[in-house]
Amino acid sequence: MADICEVFGVTQQQVMGSRRHEEVAIPRHFYVAMLIRSGYGYSEAGRLMNRDHGTMINSRQRAEDIVETNARKWRKEVAHLRRLGYEL
């Protein structure tokens, strides 16, 4: 999580919090996607994030959509995460 927070300029408390503003929600989506990619199940990731598994499914999909569409607004952050070795 530390890498996500550093790249996006947010705190761990913000990522784990309930705010839905884009500047916090997008890093949260990427964190969830990385949890799932690293082997956590949706329910297990949901327990870690204090959310249900359906939210985890949607969150992962949102992160994948950002990467697939090469969303201009988040291009720099995605490139930085890739340089750090994360598969997105």
Biopython code that builds the backbone (N, CA, C, O; Angstrom):
import numpy as np
from Bio.PDB.StructureBuilder import StructureBuilder

atoms = [
    (1, "MET", "N", (0.820, -1.191, 0.000)),
    (1, "MET", "CA", (0.000, 0.000, 0.000)),
    (1, "MET", "C", (0.867, 1.260, 0.000)),
    (1, "MET", "O", (0.462, 2.295, -0.528)),
    (2, "ALA", "N", (2.032, 1.171, 0.579)),
    (2, "ALA", "CA", (2.894, 2.351, 0.664)),
    (2, "ALA", "C", (3.212, 2.913, -0.714)),
    (2, "ALA", "O", (3.220, 4.130, -0.901)),
    (3, "ASP", "N", (3.476, 2.028, -1.689)),
    (3, "ASP", "CA", (3.772, 2.499, -3.042)),
    (3, "ASP", "C", (2.575, 3.223, -3.653)),
    (3, "ASP", "O", (2.734, 4.277, -4.269)),
    (4, "ILE", "N", (1.399, 2.670, -3.485)),
    (4, "ILE", "CA", (0.182, 3.297, -4.011)),
    (4, "ILE", "C", (0.026, 4.689, -3.399)),
    (4, "ILE", "O", (-0.232, 5.662, -4.108)),
    (5, "CYS", "N", (0.182, 4.771, -2.098)),
    (5, "CYS", "CA", (0.024, 6.058, -1.414)),
    (5, "CYS", "C", (1.037, 7.073, -1.907)),
    (5, "CYS", "O", (0.698, 8.235, -2.133)),
    (6, "GLU", "N", (2.274, 6.643, -2.075)),
    (6, "GLU", "CA", (3.317, 7.558, -2.537)),
    (6, "GLU", "C", (3.047, 8.036, -3.961)),
    (6, "GLU", "O", (3.141, 9.230, -4.248)),
    (7, "VAL", "N", (2.715, 7.111, -4.845)),
    (7, "VAL", "CA", (2.486, 7.457, -6.247)),
    (7, "VAL", "C", (1.309, 8.419, -6.407)),
    (7, "VAL", "O", (1.377, 9.362, -7.196)),
    (8, "PHE", "N", (0.233, 8.178, -5.660)),
    (8, "PHE", "CA", (-0.970, 8.994, -5.807)),
    (8, "PHE", "C", (-1.032, 10.173, -4.831)),
    (8, "PHE", "O", (-1.905, 11.033, -4.948)),
    (9, "GLY", "N", (-0.109, 10.212, -3.873)),
    (9, "GLY", "CA", (-0.079, 11.326, -2.934)),
    (9, "GLY", "C", (-1.224, 11.320, -1.930)),
    (9, "GLY", "O", (-1.787, 12.365, -1.605)),
    (10, "VAL", "N", (-1.559, 10.134, -1.447)),
    (10, "VAL", "CA", (-2.614, 9.992, -0.438)),
    (10, "VAL", "C", (-2.050, 9.210, 0.744)),
    (10, "VAL", "O", (-0.975, 8.618, 0.654)),
    (11, "THR", "N", (-2.787, 9.214, 1.848)),
    (11, "THR", "CA", (-2.357, 8.467, 3.028)),
    (11, "THR", "C", (-3.044, 7.102, 3.066)),
    (11, "THR", "O", (-4.036, 6.871, 2.374)),
    (12, "GLN", "N", (-2.502, 6.212, 3.880)),
    (12, "GLN", "CA", (-3.128, 4.904, 4.050)),
    (12, "GLN", "C", (-4.524, 5.047, 4.645)),
    (12, "GLN", "O", (-5.436, 4.301, 4.291)),
    (13, "GLN", "N", (-4.683, 6.003, 5.547)),
    (13, "GLN", "CA", (-5.999, 6.226, 6.149)),
    (13, "GLN", "C", (-7.011, 6.641, 5.087)),
    (13, "GLN", "O", (-8.169, 6.226, 5.141)),
    (14, "GLN", "N", (-6.592, 7.447, 4.132)),
    (14, "GLN", "CA", (-7.498, 7.853, 3.061)),
    (14, "GLN", "C", (-7.886, 6.663, 2.181)),
    (14, "GLN", "O", (-9.051, 6.510, 1.815)),
    (15, "VAL", "N", (-6.914, 5.830, 1.848)),
    (15, "VAL", "CA", (-7.200, 4.654, 1.016)),
    (15, "VAL", "C", (-8.152, 3.705, 1.736)),
    (15, "VAL", "O", (-9.032, 3.119, 1.106)),
    (16, "MET", "N", (-7.992, 3.552, 3.011)),
    (16, "MET", "CA", (-8.842, 2.648, 3.783)),
    (16, "MET", "C", (-10.162, 3.294, 4.191)),
    (16, "MET", "O", (-11.073, 2.601, 4.646)),
    (17, "GLY", "N", (-10.276, 4.600, 4.035)),
    (17, "GLY", "CA", (-11.457, 5.336, 4.468)),
    (17, "GLY", "C", (-12.645, 5.158, 3.533)),
    (17, "GLY", "O", (-12.618, 4.347, 2.607)),
    (18, "SER", "N", (-13.675, 5.928, 3.798)),
    (18, "SER", "CA", (-14.917, 5.785, 3.046)),
    (18, "SER", "C", (-15.167, 6.908, 2.042)),
    (18, "SER", "O", (-16.159, 6.870, 1.314)),
    (19, "ARG", "N", (-14.287, 7.901, 1.991)),
    (19, "ARG", "CA", (-14.494, 8.995, 1.032)),
    (19, "ARG", "C", (-14.525, 8.455, -0.390)),
    (19, "ARG", "O", (-13.770, 7.547, -0.738)),
    (20, "ARG", "N", (-15.405, 9.021, -1.205)),
    (20, "ARG", "CA", (-15.564, 8.542, -2.567)),
    (20, "ARG", "C", (-15.061, 9.531, -3.607)),
    (20, "ARG", "O", (-15.303, 9.364, -4.802)),
    (21, "HIS", "N", (-14.361, 10.558, -3.148)),
    (21, "HIS", "CA", (-13.803, 11.532, -4.081)),
    (21, "HIS", "C", (-12.749, 10.848, -4.950)),
    (21, "HIS", "O", (-12.014, 9.977, -4.484)),
    (22, "GLU", "N", (-12.689, 11.249, -6.197)),
    (22, "GLU", "CA", (-11.827, 10.597, -7.169)),
    (22, "GLU", "C", (-10.368, 10.514, -6.732)),
    (22, "GLU", "O", (-9.717, 9.495, -6.962)),
    (23, "GLU", "N", (-9.845, 11.564, -6.108)),
    (23, "GLU", "CA", (-8.427, 11.570, -5.738)),
    (23, "GLU", "C", (-8.090, 10.515, -4.685)),
    (23, "GLU", "O", (-6.921, 10.184, -4.487)),
    (24, "VAL", "N", (-9.115, 9.986, -4.007)),
    (24, "VAL", "CA", (-8.920, 8.913, -3.023)),
    (24, "VAL", "C", (-9.447, 7.587, -3.573)),
    (24, "VAL", "O", (-8.861, 6.535, -3.319)),
    (25, "ALA", "N", (-10.531, 7.632, -4.311)),
    (25, "ALA", "CA", (-11.151, 6.399, -4.817)),
    (25, "ALA", "C", (-10.265, 5.687, -5.842)),
    (25, "ALA", "O", (-10.175, 4.459, -5.828)),
    (26, "ILE", "N", (-9.618, 6.432, -6.719)),
    (26, "ILE", "CA", (-8.788, 5.807, -7.751)),
    (26, "ILE", "C", (-7.610, 5.050, -7.133)),
    (26, "ILE", "O", (-7.378, 3.901, -7.509)),
    (27, "PRO", "N", (-6.856, 5.644, -6.199)),
    (27, "PRO", "CA", (-5.802, 4.853, -5.553)),
    (27, "PRO", "C", (-6.369, 3.615, -4.853)),
    (27, "PRO", "O", (-5.736, 2.560, -4.853)),
    (28, "ARG", "N", (-7.543, 3.738, -4.263)),
    (28, "ARG", "CA", (-8.183, 2.596, -3.605)),
    (28, "ARG", "C", (-8.469, 1.493, -4.631)),
    (28, "ARG", "O", (-8.243, 0.315, -4.355)),
    (29, "HIS", "N", (-8.963, 1.874, -5.808)),
    (29, "HIS", "CA", (-9.233, 0.893, -6.863)),
    (29, "HIS", "C", (-7.953, 0.148, -7.251)),
    (29, "HIS", "O", (-7.960, -1.073, -7.412)),
    (30, "PHE", "N", (-6.872, 0.886, -7.396)),
    (30, "PHE", "CA", (-5.604, 0.250, -7.773)),
    (30, "PHE", "C", (-5.098, -0.659, -6.652)),
    (30, "PHE", "O", (-4.553, -1.727, -6.929)),
    (31, "TYR", "N", (-5.266, -0.260, -5.419)),
    (31, "TYR", "CA", (-4.848, -1.108, -4.298)),
    (31, "TYR", "C", (-5.647, -2.410, -4.294)),
    (31, "TYR", "O", (-5.079, -3.489, -4.123)),
    (32, "VAL", "N", (-6.945, -2.311, -4.478)),
    (32, "VAL", "CA", (-7.782, -3.516, -4.527)),
    (32, "VAL", "C", (-7.352, -4.413, -5.682)),
    (32, "VAL", "O", (-7.229, -5.626, -5.508)),
    (33, "ALA", "N", (-7.123, -3.835, -6.856)),
    (33, "ALA", "CA", (-6.696, -4.620, -8.010)),
    (33, "ALA", "C", (-5.393, -5.356, -7.712)),
    (33, "ALA", "O", (-5.218, -6.506, -8.115)),
    (34, "MET", "N", (-4.486, -4.693, -7.010)),
    (34, "MET", "CA", (-3.208, -5.336, -6.673)),
    (34, "MET", "C", (-3.392, -6.434, -5.636)),
    (34, "MET", "O", (-2.703, -7.453, -5.686)),
    (35, "LEU", "N", (-4.313, -6.239, -4.696)),
    (35, "LEU", "CA", (-4.611, -7.307, -3.738)),
    (35, "LEU", "C", (-5.119, -8.547, -4.465)),
    (35, "LEU", "O", (-4.657, -9.658, -4.205)),
    (36, "ILE", "N", (-6.066, -8.358, -5.369)),
    (36, "ILE", "CA", (-6.643, -9.475, -6.107)),
    (36, "ILE", "C", (-5.575, -10.141, -6.970)),
    (36, "ILE", "O", (-5.483, -11.367, -7.017)),
    (37, "ARG", "N", (-4.779, -9.337, -7.646)),
    (37, "ARG", "CA", (-3.731, -9.885, -8.511)),
    (37, "ARG", "C", (-2.677, -10.660, -7.710)),
    (37, "ARG", "O", (-2.058, -11.590, -8.229)),
    (38, "SER", "N", (-2.479, -10.277, -6.457)),
    (38, "SER", "CA", (-1.472, -10.957, -5.638)),
    (38, "SER", "C", (-2.007, -12.224, -4.960)),
    (38, "SER", "O", (-1.284, -12.884, -4.213)),
    (39, "GLY", "N", (-3.283, -12.560, -5.225)),
    (39, "GLY", "CA", (-3.797, -13.830, -4.730)),
    (39, "GLY", "C", (-4.905, -13.759, -3.705)),
    (39, "GLY", "O", (-5.451, -14.793, -3.320)),
    (40, "TYR", "N", (-5.246, -12.587, -3.260)),
    (40, "TYR", "CA", (-6.362, -12.459, -2.320)),
    (40, "TYR", "C", (-7.672, -12.702, -3.063)),
    (40, "TYR", "O", (-7.833, -12.283, -4.209)),
    (41, "GLY", "N", (-8.593, -13.373, -2.409)),
    (41, "GLY", "CA", (-9.928, -13.514, -2.968)),
    (41, "GLY", "C", (-10.713, -12.229, -2.734)),
    (41, "GLY", "O", (-10.318, -11.378, -1.938)),
    (42, "TYR", "N", (-11.829, -12.106, -3.443)),
    (42, "TYR", "CA", (-12.634, -10.885, -3.305)),
    (42, "TYR", "C", (-13.161, -10.716, -1.877)),
    (42, "TYR", "O", (-13.153, -9.609, -1.338)),
    (43, "SER", "N", (-13.612, -11.804, -1.274)),
    (43, "SER", "CA", (-14.130, -11.714, 0.098)),
    (43, "SER", "C", (-13.024, -11.360, 1.080)),
    (43, "SER", "O", (-13.212, -10.545, 1.982)),
    (44, "GLU", "N", (-11.871, -11.983, 0.890)),
    (44, "GLU", "CA", (-10.734, -11.709, 1.774)),
    (44, "GLU", "C", (-10.267, -10.253, 1.633)),
    (44, "GLU", "O", (-10.000, -9.580, 2.629)),
    (45, "ALA", "N", (-10.172, -9.780, 0.395)),
    (45, "ALA", "CA", (-9.792, -8.377, 0.172)),
    (45, "ALA", "C", (-10.839, -7.457, 0.774)),
    (45, "ALA", "O", (-10.503, -6.424, 1.354)),
    (46, "GLY", "N", (-12.102, -7.826, 0.638)),
    (46, "GLY", "CA", (-13.176, -7.028, 1.214)),
    (46, "GLY", "C", (-13.064, -6.910, 2.719)),
    (46, "GLY", "O", (-13.289, -5.840, 3.285)),
    (47, "ARG", "N", (-12.715, -8.016, 3.370)),
    (47, "ARG", "CA", (-12.532, -7.967, 4.824)),
    (47, "ARG", "C", (-11.386, -7.032, 5.192)),
    (47, "ARG", "O", (-11.488, -6.278, 6.160)),
    (48, "LEU", "N", (-10.301, -7.076, 4.432)),
    (48, "LEU", "CA", (-9.163, -6.185, 4.697)),
    (48, "LEU", "C", (-9.540, -4.713, 4.522)),
    (48, "LEU", "O", (-9.043, -3.839, 5.233)),
    (49, "MET", "N", (-10.427, -4.462, 3.565)),
    (49, "MET", "CA", (-10.799, -3.083, 3.234)),
    (49, "MET", "C", (-12.096, -2.643, 3.914)),
    (49, "MET", "O", (-12.536, -1.509, 3.725)),
    (50, "ASN", "N", (-12.708, -3.523, 4.700)),
    (50, "ASN", "CA", (-13.981, -3.212, 5.364)),
    (50, "ASN", "C", (-15.106, -2.950, 4.365)),
    (50, "ASN", "O", (-15.921, -2.047, 4.551)),
    (51, "ARG", "N", (-15.135, -3.751, 3.309)),
    (51, "ARG", "CA", (-16.144, -3.635, 2.268)),
    (51, "ARG", "C", (-16.587, -5.026, 1.847)),
    (51, "ARG", "O", (-15.935, -6.014, 2.184)),
    (52, "ASP", "N", (-17.695, -5.112, 1.111)),
    (52, "ASP", "CA", (-18.155, -6.438, 0.689)),
    (52, "ASP", "C", (-17.466, -6.853, -0.614)),
    (52, "ASP", "O", (-16.831, -6.039, -1.285)),
    (53, "HIS", "N", (-17.607, -8.125, -0.952)),
    (53, "HIS", "CA", (-16.888, -8.655, -2.111)),
    (53, "HIS", "C", (-17.359, -8.016, -3.416)),
    (53, "HIS", "O", (-16.572, -7.884, -4.354)),
    (54, "GLY", "N", (-18.621, -7.621, -3.490)),
    (54, "GLY", "CA", (-19.126, -6.956, -4.697)),
    (54, "GLY", "C", (-18.425, -5.638, -4.948)),
    (54, "GLY", "O", (-18.144, -5.287, -6.094)),
    (55, "THR", "N", (-18.146, -4.916, -3.896)),
    (55, "THR", "CA", (-17.400, -3.661, -4.013)),
    (55, "THR", "C", (-15.994, -3.939, -4.524)),
    (55, "THR", "O", (-15.449, -3.155, -5.301)),
    (56, "MET", "N", (-15.408, -5.041, -4.097)),
    (56, "MET", "CA", (-14.062, -5.393, -4.547)),
    (56, "MET", "C", (-14.060, -5.731, -6.040)),
    (56, "MET", "O", (-13.136, -5.361, -6.765)),
    (57, "ILE", "N", (-15.091, -6.429, -6.489)),
    (57, "ILE", "CA", (-15.188, -6.757, -7.915)),
    (57, "ILE", "C", (-15.278, -5.475, -8.737)),
    (57, "ILE", "O", (-14.563, -5.319, -9.727)),
    (58, "ASN", "N", (-16.146, -4.567, -8.333)),
    (58, "ASN", "CA", (-16.305, -3.304, -9.056)),
    (58, "ASN", "C", (-15.041, -2.456, -9.009)),
    (58, "ASN", "O", (-14.687, -1.807, -9.993)),
    (59, "SER", "N", (-14.368, -2.461, -7.876)),
    (59, "SER", "CA", (-13.161, -1.667, -7.713)),
    (59, "SER", "C", (-12.053, -2.179, -8.635)),
    (59, "SER", "O", (-11.371, -1.391, -9.290)),
    (60, "ARG", "N", (-11.881, -3.480, -8.681)),
    (60, "ARG", "CA", (-10.865, -4.054, -9.575)),
    (60, "ARG", "C", (-11.187, -3.719, -11.025)),
    (60, "ARG", "O", (-10.297, -3.356, -11.795)),
    (61, "GLN", "N", (-12.452, -3.839, -11.396)),
    (61, "GLN", "CA", (-12.852, -3.545, -12.770)),
    (61, "GLN", "C", (-12.583, -2.084, -13.124)),
    (61, "GLN", "O", (-12.156, -1.773, -14.236)),
    (62, "ARG", "N", (-12.833, -1.212, -12.186)),
    (62, "ARG", "CA", (-12.588, 0.224, -12.421)),
    (62, "ARG", "C", (-11.105, 0.479, -12.684)),
    (62, "ARG", "O", (-10.758, 1.230, -13.595)),
    (63, "ALA", "N", (-10.234, -0.138, -11.896)),
    (63, "ALA", "CA", (-8.790, 0.019, -12.105)),
    (63, "ALA", "C", (-8.386, -0.526, -13.470)),
    (63, "ALA", "O", (-7.595, 0.095, -14.179)),
    (64, "GLU", "N", (-8.925, -1.681, -13.838)),
    (64, "GLU", "CA", (-8.599, -2.266, -15.139)),
    (64, "GLU", "C", (-9.093, -1.383, -16.277)),
    (64, "GLU", "O", (-8.418, -1.250, -17.297)),
    (65, "ASP", "N", (-10.266, -0.779, -16.108)),
    (65, "ASP", "CA", (-10.798, 0.126, -17.130)),
    (65, "ASP", "C", (-9.884, 1.328, -17.332)),
    (65, "ASP", "O", (-9.660, 1.764, -18.461)),
    (66, "ILE", "N", (-9.361, 1.857, -16.241)),
    (66, "ILE", "CA", (-8.456, 3.008, -16.334)),
    (66, "ILE", "C", (-7.201, 2.630, -17.113)),
    (66, "ILE", "O", (-6.737, 3.390, -17.963)),
    (67, "VAL", "N", (-6.660, 1.459, -16.820)),
    (67, "VAL", "CA", (-5.448, 1.006, -17.510)),
    (67, "VAL", "C", (-5.748, 0.729, -18.983)),
    (67, "VAL", "O", (-4.992, 1.152, -19.857)),
    (68, "GLU", "N", (-6.846, 0.022, -19.264)),
    (68, "GLU", "CA", (-7.184, -0.355, -20.636)),
    (68, "GLU", "C", (-7.470, 0.851, -21.526)),
    (68, "GLU", "O", (-7.092, 0.862, -22.697)),
    (69, "THR", "N", (-8.126, 1.848, -20.985)),
    (69, "THR", "CA", (-8.455, 3.029, -21.787)),
    (69, "THR", "C", (-7.326, 4.038, -21.793)),
    (69, "THR", "O", (-7.407, 5.068, -22.462)),
    (70, "ASN", "N", (-6.269, 3.742, -21.045)),
    (70, "ASN", "CA", (-5.119, 4.638, -20.947)),
    (70, "ASN", "C", (-5.591, 6.037, -20.558)),
    (70, "ASN", "O", (-5.234, 7.034, -21.185)),
    (71, "ALA", "N", (-6.396, 6.077, -19.517)),
    (71, "ALA", "CA", (-7.014, 7.332, -19.066)),
    (71, "ALA", "C", (-5.954, 8.409, -18.885)),
    (71, "ALA", "O", (-5.032, 8.272, -18.081)),
    (72, "ARG", "N", (-6.104, 9.457, -19.633)),
    (72, "ARG", "CA", (-5.113, 10.536, -19.678)),
    (72, "ARG", "C", (-4.806, 11.103, -18.298)),
    (72, "ARG", "O", (-3.651, 11.375, -17.973)),
    (73, "LYS", "N", (-5.837, 11.276, -17.497)),
    (73, "LYS", "CA", (-5.658, 11.895, -16.184)),
    (73, "LYS", "C", (-4.752, 11.072, -15.261)),
    (73, "LYS", "O", (-4.059, 11.632, -14.412)),
    (74, "TRP", "N", (-4.755, 9.753, -15.426)),
    (74, "TRP", "CA", (-4.005, 8.870, -14.517)),
    (74, "TRP", "C", (-2.805, 8.211, -15.194)),
    (74, "TRP", "O", (-2.189, 7.320, -14.610)),
    (75, "ARG", "N", (-2.462, 8.626, -16.403)),
    (75, "ARG", "CA", (-1.391, 7.990, -17.178)),
    (75, "ARG", "C", (-0.048, 8.018, -16.437)),
    (75, "ARG", "O", (0.681, 7.026, -16.428)),
    (76, "LYS", "N", (0.270, 9.152, -15.821)),
    (76, "LYS", "CA", (1.556, 9.290, -15.126)),
    (76, "LYS", "C", (1.653, 8.308, -13.958)),
    (76, "LYS", "O", (2.691, 7.677, -13.758)),
    (77, "GLU", "N", (0.571, 8.182, -13.190)),
    (77, "GLU", "CA", (0.576, 7.294, -12.029)),
    (77, "GLU", "C", (0.670, 5.825, -12.453)),
    (77, "GLU", "O", (1.386, 5.039, -11.831)),
    (78, "VAL", "N", (-0.055, 5.463, -13.511)),
    (78, "VAL", "CA", (-0.004, 4.090, -14.009)),
    (78, "VAL", "C", (1.411, 3.760, -14.480)),
    (78, "VAL", "O", (1.929, 2.685, -14.180)),
    (79, "ALA", "N", (2.033, 4.673, -15.210)),
    (79, "ALA", "CA", (3.404, 4.459, -15.679)),
    (79, "ALA", "C", (4.363, 4.309, -14.503)),
    (79, "ALA", "O", (5.262, 3.469, -14.538)),
    (80, "HIS", "N", (4.177, 5.111, -13.471)),
    (80, "HIS", "CA", (5.039, 5.034, -12.282)),
    (80, "HIS", "C", (4.893, 3.672, -11.603)),
    (80, "HIS", "O", (5.894, 3.065, -11.224)),
    (81, "LEU", "N", (3.665, 3.187, -11.446)),
    (81, "LEU", "CA", (3.448, 1.882, -10.823)),
    (81, "LEU", "C", (4.093, 0.772, -11.645)),
    (81, "LEU", "O", (4.644, -0.175, -11.084)),
    (82, "ARG", "N", (4.028, 0.881, -12.954)),
    (82, "ARG", "CA", (4.670, -0.124, -13.817)),
    (82, "ARG", "C", (6.186, -0.098, -13.642)),
    (82, "ARG", "O", (6.829, -1.147, -13.606)),
    (83, "ARG", "N", (6.759, 1.109, -13.533)),
    (83, "ARG", "CA", (8.210, 1.213, -13.313)),
    (83, "ARG", "C", (8.613, 0.577, -11.984)),
    (83, "ARG", "O", (9.723, 0.065, -11.839)),
    (84, "LEU", "N", (7.696, 0.618, -11.015)),
    (84, "LEU", "CA", (7.966, -0.010, -9.715)),
    (84, "LEU", "C", (7.808, -1.526, -9.764)),
    (84, "LEU", "O", (8.102, -2.217, -8.788)),
    (85, "GLY", "N", (7.340, -2.044, -10.908)),
    (85, "GLY", "CA", (7.234, -3.484, -11.074)),
    (85, "GLY", "C", (5.846, -4.074, -10.903)),
    (85, "GLY", "O", (5.691, -5.294, -10.871)),
    (86, "TYR", "N", (4.850, -3.233, -10.794)),
    (86, "TYR", "CA", (3.477, -3.735, -10.631)),
    (86, "TYR", "C", (2.895, -4.076, -11.994)),
    (86, "TYR", "O", (3.031, -3.317, -12.954)),
    (87, "GLU", "N", (2.242, -5.234, -12.060)),
    (87, "GLU", "CA", (1.494, -5.613, -13.254)),
    (87, "GLU", "C", (0.118, -5.041, -13.155)),
    (87, "GLU", "O", (-0.579, -5.266, -12.165)),
    (88, "LEU", "N", (-0.292, -4.309, -14.149)),
    (88, "LEU", "CA", (-1.611, -3.678, -14.109)),
    (88, "LEU", "C", (-2.440, -4.141, -15.280)),
    (88, "LEU", "O", (-3.589, -3.722, -15.427)),
]
sb = StructureBuilder()
sb.init_structure("model")
sb.init_model(0)
sb.init_chain("A")
sb.init_seg("    ")
for serial, (resi, resn, name, xyz) in enumerate(atoms, 1):
    if name == "N":
        sb.init_residue(resn, " ", resi, " ")
    sb.init_atom(name, np.array(xyz, "f"), 0.0, 1.0, " ", f" {name:<3s}", serial, name[0])
structure = sb.get_structure()
